Amino acid sequence: MTEQESVLRPAPHRWLWYALGGRLPQRHRAWVLHDTTTRTWALRHVARTFVQMAVPIALVLTVLPASFGLRAAAAGGGIFLALIYALAYMPEAVENRVVKAGYPAGTAQAVRDEAGLVRQQKESERKRAAAVKRAARYQARL
């Protein structure tokens, strides 16, 4: 993501289209990269999965000619199976969204990896500073 690209959040109806697998307009390109690389990218993916499951689950719960317990069991099994697939293919599905937005394949993973390294460096610096403070306190007690 370049400096001049601003992160423009899509309207609710566009986000719904995006959650269902649709492509967003080019002006939301930077937001798609942000959505797939932010710290909560996995939770966002699961939320999109639940949106995709909403219609079939609602149909199972309302249209299936069976007792409510059986309909609820079928819906629960469907949710469980869908979540297994969604979690198993999460990196590929997220990368596909980034490619749809116009980025080269592998961009989302590269951005997440770089952000992880930055977080690790900051955490190491924080721990190093805390160790120095502890050592100073220990020396002061002696």
Helices and strands as residue ranges (DSSP letters): H 12-19, G 26-28, H 29-37, H 41-63, H 68-88, H 90-100, H 107-141
